[in-house]
């Protein structure tokens, strides 16, 4: 999927289950030169690179075509890499496929909602709108399916790049639920029939905690545990 200094990412991973679990962390490290847990987010530019690397890394973990998993065309993915990760290139076979966005109506509507609420200049807002919309159809918390480390990073991302929209989440609703609620309201639909959220039986689905272990951290923990197995297996029985 990626190439860096003529070394393809796929060559760095094994074909067994353990190698598969290395994929996301290996992709992030290839893009940034560091592990996700060690990312320095003190500046906005560093944060943007972290977000883009996280989304691309988690997209590699799903198998299949990277650009499709990330919600970008092959051309957009190549442009993103050239601008933010110039030492990395898409593998030639992905470029030859010339993948075009094949969005469902749901993804397209969410992308358009985000595009209309951009608050930063340049290409990144458009790329992020497409990437967030595509990853939002995955089943987990949105921050998890974007490969981010926690919900706070998603809040910072939306507040930075889609500020008018993020500012409307005054009650701290879960971000995926909030985005879909904004879609419904924009189309004149009513998402909930209960007039007050606190009276709704689904209150926790909209406002409950979004705790959990990030997908990247989960893979790293599993890899470390797997690495410890041979030592345990080689130990003398008691």
C-alpha positions in Angstrom: 0.0 0.0 0.0 2.8 2.4 0.9 6.4 2.6 -0.2 9.1 4.5 1.6 12.7 4.7 0.3 11.7 1.9 -2.1 10.7 -0.4 0.8 7.0 -1.4 0.6 5.0 -1.6 3.8 3.6 -5.0 3.0 7.2 -6.4 3.0 7.5 -5.4 6.7 4.6 -7.5 7.9 4.3 -11.3 8.1 1.3 -13.2 6.7 0.4 -14.8 10.0 -2.0 -13.4 12.6 0.7 -11.8 14.6 2.1 -9.9 11.6 -1.4 -8.8 10.7 -1.7 -7.1 14.1 1.5 -5.2 13.5 0.0 -3.6 10.4 -1.6 -0.5 11.8 1.3 0.4 14.1 3.8 -0.3 11.3 1.9 2.0 8.9 1.7 4.8 11.5 5.5 4.5 12.2 6.2 4.5 8.5 4.3 7.7 8.0 5.5 9.6 11.1 8.7 7.8 12.3 7.2 7.2 15.8 4.6 5.1 17.6 1.1 6.5 18.1 1.5 6.5 21.8 4.6 8.8 21.5 3.0 11.4 19.2 3.8 15.0 20.0 0.6 17.0 19.5 1.7 20.4 20.9 1.4 22.2 17.6 -1.6 22.2 15.2 0.6 21.0 12.4 1.8 18.0 14.4 -1.7 17.2 15.4 -2.9 17.3 11.8 -0.2 14.9 10.7 -1.1 12.6 13.7 -4.7 12.6 12.7 -4.0 11.8 9.0 -1.5 9.1 9.9 -4.0 7.6 12.4 -6.8 7.4 9.8 -4.5 5.9 7.2 -3.0 3.4 9.6 -6.3 2.1 10.9 -7.6 1.9 7.3 -4.7 -0.5 6.5 -5.9 -2.8 9.3 -9.2 -3.4 7.5 -7.6 -5.1 4.4 -8.4 -4.3 0.8 -7.6 -1.1 -1.0 -6.3 1.6 1.3 -7.8 4.6 -0.5 -11.3 3.0 -0.4 -11.0 2.3 3.3 -9.9 5.8 4.0 -12.6 7.4 1.8 -10.3 9.0 -0.7 -9.6 8.5 -4.4 -6.1 7.2 -5.4 -5.3 10.7 -6.7 -6.4 12.3 -3.4 -4.4 9.8 -1.4 -1.3 10.5 -3.5 -1.7 14.2 -3.0 -2.2 13.9 0.7 1.0 11.8 1.0 3.0 14.2 -1.1 1.9 17.1 1.1 2.1 15.6 4.6 4.3 12.5 4.2 6.6 13.2 1.3 8.9 10.3 1.9 6.0 7.8 1.5 4.3 6.8 -1.8 1.4 4.6 -2.7 2.4 1.3 -4.1 2.3 1.2 -7.9 -0.6 -1.3 -8.1 -2.9 1.0 -6.2 -2.1 3.9 -8.5 -2.7 1.7 -11.5 -6.2 0.9 -10.3 -7.0 4.6 -10.2 -9.6 4.1 -7.5 -12.4 6.6 -7.5 -14.7 7.4 -4.6 -17.7 5.1 -4.7 -19.7 6.6 -1.9 -23.0 5.5 -0.6 -25.7 8.2 -0.2 -25.1 8.1 3.5 -21.4 8.7 3.2 -21.9 11.4 0.6 -24.4 13.3 2.7 -22.2 13.2 5.8 -19.2 14.4 3.7 -21.2 17.3 2.3 -22.3 18.3 5.8 -18.7 18.4 6.9 -17.5 20.2 3.8 -20.1 23.0 4.4 -18.7 23.5 7.9 -15.0 23.7 7.2 -13.0 26.2 9.3 -9.5 25.8 8.0 -7.9 26.6 4.7 -6.3 24.2 2.2 -6.9 20.7 1.0 -6.9 19.0 4.4 -10.5 20.0 5.3 -11.8 18.3 2.2 -9.7 15.2 2.8 -10.8 15.0 6.4 -14.5 15.4 5.5 -14.3 12.5 3.1 -12.3 10.4 5.5 -14.5 11.0 8.5 -17.6 10.3 6.5 -16.3 7.0 5.3 -15.0 5.8 8.7 -18.3 6.8 10.3 -20.0 3.8 8.8 -17.8 1.5 10.7 -19.4 0.0 13.8 -17.3 1.3 16.7 -17.0 4.8 18.3 -16.0 7.3 15.7 -12.7 8.1 17.4 -11.8 4.4 17.4 -12.6 3.9 13.7 -10.5 7.0 12.9 -7.6 5.3 14.7 -7.4 8.1 17.3 -6.2 7.5 20.8 -9.3 8.9 22.6 -12.5 10.9 22.2 -10.6 14.1 23.1 -8.6 13.9 19.9 -11.8 13.7 17.9 -13.2 16.7 19.7 -10.0 18.7 18.9 -10.1 17.5 15.3 -13.7 18.6 14.8 -13.3 21.9 16.7 -10.2 22.8 14.6 -11.4 21.8 11.1 -15.2 22.0 11.4 -15.6 24.6 14.1 -19.2 25.8 13.3 -20.5 22.3 13.4 -18.6 21.2 16.5 -19.8 24.3 18.4 -23.3 23.1 18.0 -22.7 20.0 20.2 -23.3 22.0 23.3 -24.5 19.0 25.3 -21.5 16.8 24.5 -23.4 14.2 22.6 -21.5 11.3 21.2 -19.9 12.6 18.0 -21.3 10.0 15.6 -24.8 10.4 17.0 -24.4 14.2 16.8 -23.3 14.1 13.1 -26.2 12.0 12.1 -28.6 14.1 14.1 -27.3 17.2 12.2 -28.0 15.3 8.9 -31.6 14.5 9.9 -32.2 18.1 11.0 -30.8 19.4 7.8 -33.3 17.3 5.9 -36.2 18.3 8.1 -36.4 14.9 9.7 -36.9 14.2 13.4 -34.4 11.8 14.8 -36.0 11.5 18.2 -39.6 11.7 19.3 -38.8 12.5 22.9 -38.9 16.3 23.5 -36.3 16.2 26.3 -33.1 14.0 25.9 -33.0 13.1 29.6 -36.4 11.5 29.3 -35.3 9.3 26.4 -34.8 5.6 26.9 -31.8 5.8 24.6 -30.1 8.6 26.5 -26.9 6.5 27.2 -26.6 5.7 23.5 -26.3 9.4 22.7 -24.5 10.8 25.8 -22.8 7.8 27.5 -19.1 7.5 28.0 -17.0 6.8 24.9 -14.3 5.0 26.9 -12.2 2.2 25.5 -8.8 1.2 24.2 -7.9 2.6 20.9 -7.5 0.1 18.1 -3.8 0.9 17.7 -3.2 0.5 21.5 -5.1 -2.8 21.5 -2.9 -4.1 18.7 0.3 -3.0 20.5 -0.8 -4.7 23.7 -1.6 -7.9 21.9 1.7 -7.8 20.1 3.6 -7.4 23.4 1.6 -10.2 24.9 2.4 -12.5 21.9 6.1 -11.6 22.2 6.0 -12.8 25.8 4.5 -16.2 24.9 7.7 -17.8 23.7 9.5 -16.9 26.9 6.7 -18.3 28.9 6.6 -21.4 26.8 10.3 -22.0 27.2 10.3 -21.6 30.9 10.9 -24.8 33.0 7.7 -26.3 34.5 7.2 -26.0 38.2 
